Amino acid sequence: MDGHTDDPGLDPDDLAERLADVRRIRAATRASVLTAGWTALVVWGLVFLGSVPLAFALDGDLGAYWIIAAPVGAVVSFVAGSRQEMHTTDSAWPYLVIGAAMFVGAFGAFFLFVGTTAIGVWGLVLTAGFAAIALLDRQRVVAGAVAAVGAWGLVVWWAVGPGDQDVLYTALATALGALLVGVGAALRMVRS
């Protein structure tokens, strides 16, 4: 026996068409999952960019801004992510844990350190958190871009030294904000 059946339900042309359909659906699903995080990226990019002019207007006293903007950004990102079903994990817990760690680490930086050290630690905590979320969503390019901003922030931090914290904050917040908005907008365009 050669293992071949004469079952009329196994038409090779029909099987090839079904396989092509499965491949098309798989590609569309993958693109949808990998680009769904665009809303959160744009939200956080705007939060960071919005803080830069206020840093100068408020002489660097952004505590009130971040106490309001961080939770609002988190809620908007979480609601948008839940509606878009953007997560590649079965649970929202990893995102909540990373978000909570980012919140505690970023605010903790200003309780534990002062000046440019606090801002540098703040930048590292946030870039590490965004990179971790991107990796969780299997967005390696986004994770790499955020890590590059973190590395650039370290260079600026080293160059500024204990000097001008306004320069360091502006450099980090503008770079991270522009990156997040740009990548988010690009993912939205790819998704459309």
N, CA, C and O of each residue as an XYZ file, in Angstrom:
768
protein
N       0.850     -1.173      0.000
C       0.000      0.000      0.000
C       0.894      1.234      0.000
O       1.871      1.282      0.748
N       0.580      2.231     -0.822
C       1.428      3.412     -0.968
C       1.016      4.564     -0.037
O       1.647      5.621     -0.073
N      -0.004      4.395      0.779
C      -0.418      5.445      1.708
C      -1.279      6.497      1.059
O      -1.701      7.435      1.736
N      -1.555      6.386     -0.214
C      -2.368      7.367     -0.913
C      -3.818      6.912     -0.903
O      -4.122      5.752     -1.183
N      -4.697      7.832     -0.581
C      -6.123      7.499     -0.572
C      -6.798      8.187     -1.737
O      -6.307      9.180     -2.275
N      -7.914      7.643     -2.104
C      -8.708      8.238     -3.177
C      -9.857      9.060     -2.610
O     -10.903      9.188     -3.247
N      -9.669      9.622     -1.409
C     -10.711     10.423     -0.760
C     -10.905     11.710     -1.556
O      -9.948     12.466     -1.731
N     -12.112     11.981     -2.043
C     -12.347     13.180     -2.839
C     -12.215     14.467     -2.017
O     -12.097     15.545     -2.599
N     -12.231     14.385     -0.696
C     -12.109     15.564      0.146
C     -10.688     16.102      0.219
O     -10.486     17.183      0.772
N      -9.713     15.409     -0.305
C      -8.320     15.829     -0.229
C      -7.797     16.314     -1.574
O      -6.741     15.875     -2.029
N      -8.519     17.198     -2.196
C      -8.126     17.774     -3.475
C      -6.883     18.640     -3.270
O      -6.913     19.558     -2.450
N      -5.804     18.378     -3.982
C      -4.559     19.130     -3.804
C      -4.730     20.635     -4.037
O      -4.113     21.442     -3.341
N      -5.555     21.013     -5.001
C      -5.768     22.443     -5.256
C      -6.487     23.109     -4.083
O      -6.168     24.237     -3.704
N      -7.472     22.386     -3.508
C      -8.213     22.907     -2.364
C      -7.289     23.037     -1.148
O      -7.355     24.022     -0.412
N      -6.432     22.037     -0.947
C      -5.494     22.084      0.166
C      -4.501     23.239      0.005
O      -4.172     23.913      0.982
N      -4.033     23.466     -1.192
C      -3.102     24.565     -1.451
C      -3.773     25.913     -1.179
O      -3.153     26.821     -0.627
N      -5.040     26.033     -1.570
C      -5.782     27.271     -1.325
C      -5.986     27.501      0.177
O      -5.852     28.623      0.664
N      -6.309     26.436      0.898
C      -6.493     26.555      2.352
C      -5.180     26.907      3.041
O      -5.162     27.714      3.970
N      -4.093     26.312      2.594
C      -2.795     26.623      3.169
C      -2.432     28.090      2.921
O      -1.887     28.746      3.808
N      -2.725     28.602      1.741
C      -2.471     30.012      1.435
C      -3.315     30.914      2.341
O      -2.836     31.947      2.809
N      -4.571     30.524      2.586
C      -5.437     31.285      3.490
C      -4.868     31.313      4.912
O      -4.855     32.356      5.565
N      -4.406     30.172      5.374
C      -3.830     30.087      6.722
C      -2.595     30.971      6.822
O      -2.407     31.655      7.828
N      -1.759     30.966      5.805
C      -0.550     31.803      5.814
C      -0.922     33.292      5.811
O      -0.299     34.087      6.514
N      -1.931     33.664      5.027
C      -2.370     35.061      4.967
C      -2.929     35.502      6.319
O      -2.613     36.595      6.789
N      -3.752     34.668      6.946
C      -4.333     34.995      8.253
C      -3.235     35.088      9.312
O      -3.268     35.969     10.170
N      -2.279     34.189      9.248
C      -1.172     34.201     10.208
C      -0.361     35.485     10.077
O      -0.004     36.097     11.084
N      -0.069     35.896      8.847
C       0.695     37.125      8.623
C      -0.090     38.343      9.106
O       0.480     39.244      9.721
N      -1.390     38.373      8.832
C      -2.222     39.495      9.272
C      -2.304     39.550     10.797
O      -2.254     40.632     11.382
N      -2.426     38.410     11.431
C      -2.490     38.362     12.889
C      -1.176     38.823     13.492
O      -1.165     39.598     14.449
N      -0.080     38.357     12.942
C       1.240     38.760     13.442
C       1.425     40.266     13.307
O       1.893     40.918     14.241
N       1.063     40.825     12.156
C       1.189     42.266     11.953
C       0.307     43.021     12.931
O       0.710     44.055     13.463
N      -0.891     42.514     13.171
C      -1.813     43.160     14.098
C      -1.259     43.167     15.512
O      -1.305     44.193     16.191
N      -0.735     42.033     15.963
C      -0.196     41.933     17.320
C       1.043     42.804     17.470
O       1.196     43.482     18.486
N       1.923     42.798     16.488
C       3.179     43.531     16.603
C       3.023     45.030     16.452
O       3.915     45.776     16.854
N       1.917     45.498     15.886
C       1.724     46.933     15.715
C       0.649     47.496     16.628
O       0.372     48.694     16.574
N       0.038     46.675     17.458
C      -1.078     47.129     18.283
C      -0.655     48.102     19.370
O      -1.497     48.866     19.842
N       0.585     48.116     19.785
C       1.024     48.974     20.873
C       1.230     50.425     20.500
O       1.734     51.199     21.314
N       0.860     50.815     19.306
C       1.122     52.177     18.861
C       0.466     53.224     19.748
O       1.050     54.286     19.964
N      -0.721     52.962     20.265
C      -1.424     53.948     21.077
C      -0.635     54.272     22.339
O      -0.445     55.442     22.668
N      -0.180     53.254     23.038
C       0.577     53.480     24.273
C       1.875     54.235     23.989
O       2.272     55.099     24.771
N       2.529     53.917     22.888
C       3.770     54.616     22.550
C       3.517     56.104     22.320
O       4.271     56.952     22.797
N       2.451     56.412     21.587
C       2.133     57.818     21.320
C       1.727     58.526     22.614
O       2.155     59.654     22.858
N       0.907     57.879     23.442
C       0.485     58.486     24.713
C       1.704     58.847     25.558
O       1.826     59.979     26.025
N       2.614     57.874     25.755
C       3.776     58.145     26.600
C       4.731     59.132     25.949
O       5.353     59.939     26.640
N       4.853     59.077     24.630
C       5.692     60.063     23.947
C       5.178     61.476     24.174
O       5.961     62.395     24.413
N       3.851     61.651     24.098
C       3.261     62.969     24.332
C       3.408     63.398     25.792
O       3.610     64.579     26.074
N       3.309     62.450     26.710
C       3.514     62.771     28.132
C       4.936     63.308     28.336
O       5.124     64.321     29.010
N       5.926     62.638     27.762
C       7.305     63.096     27.912
C       7.520     64.439     27.225
O       8.111     65.350     27.805
N       7.041     64.563     25.990
C       7.226     65.820     25.270
C       6.498     66.968     25.963
O       6.994     68.095     25.981
N       5.324     66.689     26.532
C       4.579     67.724     27.251
C       5.298     68.225     28.485
O       5.081     69.358     28.916
N       6.150     67.396     29.055
C       6.866     67.803     30.272
C       8.012     68.765     29.986
O       8.416     69.519     30.871
N       8.540     68.752     28.774
C       9.737     69.554     28.482
C       9.478     71.059     28.603
O      10.240     71.736     29.293
N       8.426     71.622     27.958
C       8.214     73.060     28.141
C       7.873     73.416     29.598
O       8.229     74.488     30.086
N       7.182     72.502     30.275
C       6.846     72.757     31.674
C       8.080     72.752     32.557
O       8.116     73.447     33.572
N       9.090     71.979     32.187
C      10.329     71.949     32.974
C      10.946     73.339     33.041
O      11.505     73.729     34.067
N      10.845     74.081     31.949
C      11.391     75.435     31.942
C      10.426     76.420     32.591
O      10.847     77.326     33.310
N       9.142     76.243     32.338
C       8.147     77.152     32.913
C       8.081     77.032     34.430
O       7.825     78.021     35.118
N       8.308     75.837     34.955
C       8.204     75.596     36.398
C       9.576     75.496     37.069
O       9.679     75.010     38.195
N      10.613     75.945     36.394
C      11.988     75.862     36.925
C      12.361     74.458     37.368
O      12.980     74.270     38.415
N      11.980     73.473     36.563
C      12.368     72.094     36.830
C      11.539     71.385     37.886
O      11.796     70.217     38.177
N      10.552     72.052     38.467
C       9.722     71.436     39.507
C       8.533     70.729     38.859
O       7.438     71.283     38.770
N       8.769     69.496     38.411
C       7.751     68.745     37.672
C       7.034     67.699     38.518
O       6.322     66.856     37.973
N       7.204     67.734     39.812
C       6.579     66.738     40.678
C       5.079     66.638     40.466
O       4.548     65.539     40.301
N       4.387     67.776     40.469
C       2.929     67.773     40.295
C       2.543     67.244     38.903
O       1.571     66.502     38.762
N       3.313     67.631     37.886
C       3.023     67.152     36.525
C       3.083     65.634     36.471
O       2.168     64.992     35.955
N       4.165     65.052     37.005
C       4.341     63.607     36.917
C       3.382     62.841     37.814
O       2.995     61.718     37.491
N       2.996     63.435     38.939
C       2.028     62.770     39.812
C       0.688     62.630     39.107
O      -0.049     61.674     39.348
N       0.373     63.579     38.238
C      -0.881     63.498     37.459
C      -0.661     62.749     36.154
O      -1.434     61.851     35.820
N       0.380     63.106     35.414
C       0.596     62.563     34.064
C       0.915     61.074     34.063
O       0.459     60.354     33.175
N       1.681     60.597     35.027
C       2.057     59.173     35.036
C       0.845     58.258     35.218
O       0.681     57.323     34.434
N      -0.012     58.489     36.221
C      -1.188     57.624     36.347
C      -2.165     57.763     35.171
O      -2.738     56.770     34.723
N      -2.356     58.992     34.672
C      -3.257     59.179     33.530
C      -2.703     58.450     32.310
O      -3.448     57.765     31.609
N      -1.411     58.589     32.053
C      -0.791     57.870     30.940
C      -0.914     56.369     31.090
O      -1.163     55.662     30.113
N      -0.741     55.877     32.302
C      -0.858     54.437     32.550
C      -2.270     53.943     32.301
O      -2.463     52.900     31.676
N      -3.258     54.681     32.784
C      -4.658     54.270     32.602
C      -5.035     54.302     31.121
O      -5.645     53.360     30.616
N      -4.678     55.372     30.430
C      -4.997     55.475     28.998
C      -4.313     54.347     28.229
O      -4.933     53.726     27.366
N      -3.051     54.077     28.530
C      -2.320     52.997     27.850
C      -2.956     51.645     28.124
O      -3.118     50.832     27.214
N      -3.321     51.402     29.393
C      -3.909     50.115     29.754
C      -5.274     49.912     29.094
O      -5.568     48.834     28.578
N      -6.095     50.951     29.115
C      -7.425     50.843     28.489
C      -7.288     50.651     26.985
O      -7.959     49.797     26.405
N      -6.424     51.440     26.349
C      -6.218     51.294     24.901
C      -5.673     49.910     24.583
O      -6.114     49.280     23.622
N      -4.718     49.427     25.380
C      -4.151     48.102     25.157
C      -5.179     47.000     25.345
O      -5.192     46.022     24.598
N      -6.040     47.159     26.342
C      -7.076     46.152     26.579
C      -8.067     46.110     25.421
O      -8.514     45.038     25.012
N      -8.401     47.268     24.907
C      -9.345     47.323     23.779
C      -8.736     46.788     22.495
O      -9.430     46.184     21.677
N      -7.448     47.006     22.316
C      -6.777     46.551     21.102
C      -6.309     45.111     21.214
O      -5.845     44.528     20.235
N      -6.429     44.538     22.400
C      -5.922     43.191     22.636
C      -4.491     43.084     22.116
O      -4.147     42.179     21.357
N      -3.669     44.041     22.551
C      -2.322     44.151     22.011
C      -1.322     43.207     22.646
O      -0.249     42.974     22.089
N      -1.656     42.664     23.798
C      -0.663     41.888     24.518
C      -0.502     40.495     23.932
O      -1.469     39.862     23.509
N       0.723     40.041     23.918
C       1.007     38.714     23.388
C       1.048     37.677     24.501
O       1.297     36.498     24.250
N       0.805     38.116     25.725
C       0.736     37.175     26.838
C      -0.723     36.945     27.187
O      -1.599     37.692     26.751
N      -0.985     35.905     27.976
C      -2.354     35.591     28.360
C      -2.853     36.466     29.492
O      -4.046     36.453     29.795
N      -1.991     37.212     30.114
C      -2.347     37.975     31.292
C      -1.805     39.398     31.205
O      -0.771     39.647     30.587
N      -2.518     40.319     31.832
C      -2.051     41.702     31.902
C      -1.059     41.898     33.038
O      -0.430     42.952     33.126
N      -0.904     40.900     33.915
C      -0.041     41.042     35.081
C       1.396     41.435     34.751
O       1.938     42.310     35.426
N       2.038     40.840     33.755
C       3.428     41.271     33.483
C       3.517     42.761     33.159
O       4.479     43.423     33.550
N       2.535     43.284     32.456
C       2.524     44.704     32.107
C       2.320     45.561     33.345
O       2.964     46.597     33.515
N       1.411     45.114     34.209
C       1.151     45.853     35.446
C       2.373     45.853     36.361
O       2.684     46.868     36.983
N       3.057     44.731     36.441
C       4.254     44.638     37.285
C       5.358     45.553     36.739
O       5.991     46.286     37.499
N       5.582     45.508     35.433
C       6.603     46.371     34.836
C       6.223     47.834     35.022
O       7.067     48.655     35.381
N       4.952     48.164     34.778
C       4.487     49.540     34.960
C       4.657     50.015     36.392
O       5.103     51.139     36.623
N       4.310     49.173     37.355
C       4.475     49.537     38.763
C       5.949     49.721     39.107
O       6.304     50.645     39.839
N       6.805     48.853     38.586
C       8.243     48.981     38.831
C       8.782     50.280     38.229
O       9.628     50.945     38.827
N       8.289     50.634     37.045
C       8.709     51.886     36.423
C       8.275     53.076     37.276
O       9.048     54.010     37.487
N       7.037     53.037     37.763
C       6.498     54.131     38.570
C       7.308     54.285     39.857
O       7.747     55.384     40.198
N       7.499     53.178     40.562
C       8.237     53.215     41.829
C       9.696     53.615     41.587
O      10.242     54.448     42.310
N      10.321     53.018     40.571
C      11.719     53.328     40.291
C      11.929     54.771     39.858
O      12.884     55.420     40.283
N      11.032     55.274     39.010
C      11.183     56.647     38.511
C      10.973     57.666     39.624
O      11.751     58.609     39.761
N       9.923     57.477     40.417
C       9.710     58.407     41.529
C      10.737     58.188     42.635
O      11.178     59.143     43.275
N      11.116     56.937     42.857
C      12.113     56.636     43.874
C      13.456     57.271     43.583
O      14.198     57.620     44.502
N      13.773     57.424     42.291
C      15.043     58.043     41.912
C      15.164     59.435     42.520
O      16.256     59.849     42.909
N      14.052     60.158     42.604
C      14.087     61.528     43.120
C      14.065     61.578     44.646
O      14.363     62.615     45.240
N      13.714     60.462     45.276
C      13.786     60.390     46.732
C      15.161     59.913     47.201
O      15.611     60.259     48.293
N      15.815     59.118     46.363
C      17.108     58.548     46.749
C      18.305     59.369     46.271
O      19.373     59.328     46.882
N      18.126     60.110     45.186
C      19.238     60.842     44.588
C      18.840     62.298     44.367
O      17.672     62.662     44.499
N      19.818     63.116     44.030
C      19.555     64.525     43.741
C      20.195     64.907     42.409
O      21.105     64.238     41.919
N      19.698     65.995     41.842
C      20.292     66.587     40.648
C      20.339     65.664     39.447
O      19.394     64.930     39.158
N      21.467     65.722     38.756
C      21.589     64.942     37.528
C      21.617     63.446     37.801
O      21.250     62.660     36.927
N      22.039     63.033     38.983
C      22.014     61.601     39.313
C      20.573     61.098     39.353
O      20.272     60.031     38.820
N      19.693     61.858     39.979
C      18.277     61.473     40.031
C      17.683     61.404     38.625
O      16.949     60.470     38.301
N      17.999     62.385     37.804
C      17.460     62.407     36.437
C      18.044     61.261     35.619
O      17.328     60.627     34.844
N      19.314     60.993     35.781
C      19.925     59.876     35.059
C      19.317     58.538     35.445
O      19.012     57.720     34.577
N      19.139     58.311     36.737
C      18.515     57.057     37.197
C      17.076     56.988     36.698
O      16.623     55.931     36.260
N      16.364     58.092     36.760
C      14.988     58.184     36.231
C      14.950     57.748     34.768
O      14.114     56.933     34.378
N      15.857     58.292     33.967
C      15.909     57.943     32.547
C      16.214     56.474     32.317
O      15.611     55.837     31.453
N      17.146     55.935     33.086
C      17.496     54.517     32.943
C      16.341     53.607     33.340
O      16.069     52.615     32.664
N      15.662     53.941     34.431
C      14.516     53.131     34.877
C      13.434     53.117     33.798
O      12.898     52.060     33.465
N      13.119     54.281     33.259
C      12.047     54.349     32.260
C      12.428     53.669     30.953
O      11.610     52.958     30.368
N      13.655     53.875     30.486
C      14.034     53.212     29.236
C      14.092     51.700     29.422
O      13.711     50.955     28.519
N      14.562     51.237     30.574
C      14.572     49.788     30.832
C      13.148     49.246     30.871
O      12.880     48.166     30.344
N      12.239     49.983     31.487
C      10.845     49.540     31.559
C      10.182     49.475     30.197
O       9.521     48.489     29.871
N      10.358     50.531     29.393
C       9.768     50.517     28.052
C      10.382     49.425     27.186
O       9.683     48.798     26.389
N      11.668     49.196     27.335
C      12.307     48.113     26.579
C      11.767     46.753     27.018
O      11.557     45.873     26.183
N      11.542     46.574     28.323
C      10.987     45.305     28.821
C       9.575     45.067     28.279
O       9.232     43.948     27.898
N       8.771     46.112     28.248
C       7.415     45.966     27.690
C       7.491     45.629     26.209
O       6.746     44.775     25.728
N       8.382     46.291     25.485
C       8.529     45.997     24.054
C       8.965     44.548     23.839
O       8.462     43.881     22.935
N       9.878     44.063     24.647
C      10.300     42.666     24.526
C       9.164     41.710     24.874
O       9.020     40.660     24.247
N       8.365     42.069     25.863
C       7.214     41.254     26.229
C       6.236     41.152     25.060
O       5.609     40.114     24.850
N       6.115     42.243     24.304
C       5.242     42.264     23.124
C       5.955     41.777     21.867
O       5.412     41.870     20.766
N       7.152     41.267     22.027
C       7.957     40.743     20.917
C       8.272     41.815     19.869
O       8.325     41.537     18.671
N       8.478     43.036     20.343
C       8.828     44.156     19.467
C      10.302     44.479     19.673
O      10.654     45.456     20.333
N      11.150     43.643     19.097
C      12.586     43.775     19.300
C      13.149     45.085     18.766
O      14.070     45.648     19.357
N      12.609     45.571     17.662
C      13.106     46.827     17.091
C      12.806     47.985     18.031
O      13.656     48.847     18.253
N      11.586     48.005     18.587
C      11.219     49.061     19.540
C      12.108     48.961     20.772
O      12.602     49.976     21.263
N      12.316     47.751     21.276
C      13.175     47.559     22.453
C      14.585     48.061     22.162
O      15.196     48.719     23.003
N      15.096     47.757     20.991
C      16.432     48.224     20.622
C      16.507     49.737     20.516
O      17.490     50.345     20.940
N      15.472     50.349     19.950
C      15.451     51.811     19.823
C      15.399     52.474     21.191
O      16.096     53.460     21.433
N      14.577     51.939     22.086
C      14.491     52.496     23.441
C      15.818     52.299     24.173
O      16.267     53.195     24.887
N      16.444     51.145     24.004
C      17.752     50.905     24.626
C      18.795     51.883     24.079
O      19.668     52.336     24.819
N      18.705     52.207     22.797
C      19.638     53.175     22.208
C      19.445     54.552     22.836
O      20.421     55.259     23.089
N      18.184     54.941     23.091
C      17.938     56.216     23.771
C      18.522     56.171     25.182
O      19.093     57.156     25.650
N      18.379     55.026     25.861
C      18.969     54.883     27.190
C      20.479     55.024     27.151
O      21.066     55.686     28.007
N      21.108     54.408     26.169
C      22.566     54.516     26.030
C      22.968     55.954     25.718
O      23.950     56.463     26.258
N      22.207     56.603     24.846
C      22.466     58.001     24.519
C      22.314     58.857     25.774
O      23.094     59.784     25.995
N      21.315     58.549     26.590
C      21.117     59.266     27.844
C      22.310     59.126     28.776
O      22.687     60.077     29.461
N      22.907     57.931     28.802
C      24.109     57.737     29.622
C      25.254     58.618     29.142
O      25.995     59.180     29.948
N      25.397     58.735     27.819
C      26.455     59.582     27.264
C      26.209     61.040     27.647
O      27.131     61.745     28.057
N      24.944     61.490     27.509
C      24.622     62.872     27.874
C      24.844     63.072     29.375
O      25.392     64.089     29.798
N      24.416     62.098     30.169
C      24.585     62.169     31.624
C      26.068     62.320     31.971
O      26.433     63.139     32.814
N      26.917     61.526     31.316
C      28.349     61.601     31.551
C      28.896     62.968     31.117
O      29.729     63.558     31.805
N      28.414     63.464     29.963
C      28.902     64.739     29.437
C      28.483     65.908     30.326
O      29.258     66.841     30.537
N      27.257     65.857     30.846
C      26.755     66.945     31.681
C      27.384     66.885     33.070
O      27.653     67.914     33.690
N      27.614     65.659     33.549
C      28.185     65.499     34.887
C      27.251     66.054     35.942
O      26.032     65.998     35.783
N      27.803     66.585     37.008
C      26.938     67.090     38.073
C      26.378     68.473     37.750
O      25.798     69.130     38.615
N      26.551     68.908     36.517
C      26.155     70.257     36.130
C      24.669     70.457     35.922
O      23.866     70.215     36.823
N      24.320     70.888     34.764
C      22.994     71.405     34.448
C      21.959     70.292     34.308
O      21.934     69.583     33.301
N      21.110     70.141     35.316
C      20.093     69.093     35.267
C      18.992     69.412     34.272
O      18.339     68.494     33.774
N      18.765     70.692     33.963
C      17.749     71.042     32.970
C      18.138     70.529     31.586
O      17.289     70.059     30.828
N      19.417     70.622     31.267
C      19.904     70.112     29.982
C      19.704     68.606     29.901
O      19.233     68.092     28.886
N      20.059     67.905     30.959
C      19.921     66.453     30.960
C      18.463     66.037     30.855
O      18.128     65.157     30.062
N      17.589     66.658     31.644
C      16.168     66.307     31.596
C      15.607     66.568     30.199
O      14.908     65.726     29.635
N      15.915     67.728     29.652
C      15.419     68.076     28.314
C      15.906     67.080     27.277
O      15.138     66.649     26.416
N      17.169     66.714     27.355
C      17.721     65.757     26.392
C      17.029     64.406     26.497
O      16.632     63.829     25.485
N      16.883     63.897     27.721
C      16.262     62.582     27.901
C      14.777     62.591     27.553
O      14.311     61.729     26.808
N      14.037     63.550     28.080
C      12.586     63.589     27.850
C      12.264     63.833     26.381
O      11.329     63.241     25.841
N      13.034     64.704     25.733
C      12.776     64.977     24.312
C      13.114     63.766     23.454
O      12.348     63.415     22.557
N      14.240     63.125     23.712
C      14.629     61.957     22.914
C      13.644     60.811     23.106
O      13.191     60.209     22.132
N      13.314     60.509     24.356
C      12.386     59.409     24.614
C      11.000     59.731     24.076
O      10.351     58.872     23.478
N      10.543     60.955     24.282
C       9.222     61.354     23.781
C       9.143     61.293     22.266
O       8.192     60.743     21.711
N      10.139     61.857     21.595
C      10.141     61.844     20.131
C      10.223     60.428     19.588
O       9.550     60.092     18.613
N      11.050     59.593     20.219
C      11.159     58.196     19.782
C       9.813     57.483     19.915
O       9.367     56.819     18.980
N       9.170     57.619     21.069
C       7.909     56.911     21.293
C       6.817     57.391     20.341
O       6.082     56.576     19.784
N       6.704     58.699     20.150
C       5.695     59.217     19.218
C       6.012     58.755     17.797
O       5.120     58.313     17.072
N       7.271     58.857     17.402
C       7.655     58.457     16.043
C       7.412     56.986     15.763
O       6.845     56.631     14.730
N       7.840     56.133     16.679
C       7.635     54.696     16.485
C       6.154     54.361     16.539
O       5.669     53.550     15.750
N       5.429     54.984     17.470
C       3.986     54.748     17.553
C       3.265     55.156     16.281
O       2.404     54.425     15.793
N       3.609     56.315     15.741
C       2.988     56.769     14.494
C       3.348     55.839     13.337
O       2.505     55.527     12.496
N       4.597     55.402     13.301
C       5.004     54.475     12.234
C       4.257     53.148     12.335
O       3.827     52.603     11.319
N       4.097     52.626     13.549
C       3.352     51.379     13.715
C       1.894     51.568     13.309
O       1.295     50.668     12.721
N       1.329     52.707     13.611
C      -0.055     52.992     13.215
C      -0.180     53.002     11.693
O      -1.146     52.473     11.144
N       0.792     53.602     11.011
C       0.746     53.644      9.547
C       0.896     52.247      8.954
O       0.231     51.918      7.972
N       1.751     51.435      9.533
C       1.939     50.071      9.052
C       0.661     49.276      9.270
O       0.290     48.448      8.437
N      -0.009     49.523     10.380
C      -1.230     48.807     10.739
C      -2.380     49.134      9.785
O      -3.221     48.281      9.502
N      -2.410     50.377      9.292
C      -3.530     50.819      8.432
C      -3.514     50.129      7.084
O      -4.380     50.387      6.248
